[in-house]
């Protein structure tokens, strides 16, 4: 995966997917194969199958775009995002990026025995922020989460929604050139979702590029100026959000 570090100008290409294919070998039950299982499976003659998760996906994303990624469950949306970040290698084709994409997924683990406040500090340091930067933004991050009364409590006492809200606030406190948000806007109440959507738009307006994976067509419409529809591993549509979402809803 190619990577460059200079700041892109508005409208400049920042991510290019060139005929990207991803294939997985799985058990007939659909469970992925671990390397340690291979020899035992062959000896026992258990059946294997190949899942073609992405089938020749090609598109170019530009600075200052907020791109919705939609599709039914199992369509390949998350596989595409993991391939863009380099977490899942392409079987064929290539992904090029001007800087390293940052993946914000609500399922990512925080440190449960530390307080929310300590997780803010460690999370910021892990993203490469200076301690002074984190301290300058600390109060704003806490206010954004709405967790002022719980910020000194251990994360293990938080609900999944509270943890997801904190992770979103931490991850978006840093300036991102390329940010991938996977279902994060579905957490929290309507007020928090509105704040999250505004934060995504702010990143885009600073010439960042945002990919938003979501099943909420309302969030996609409110947040994204372009939408890509992935279905059964294929790119079915790519264009203006209202037009693509309308086509998607007609085929559901």
Helices and strands as residue ranges (DSSP letters): E 2-3, E 13-27, G 35-37, H 38-44, E 48-62, E 66-70, H 77-85, E 92-97, E 102-105, H 116-126, H 131-145, G 155-157, H 160-171, E 178-182, G 184-186, H 190-205, E 209-213, H 217-223, E 226-231, E 234-239, H 241-250
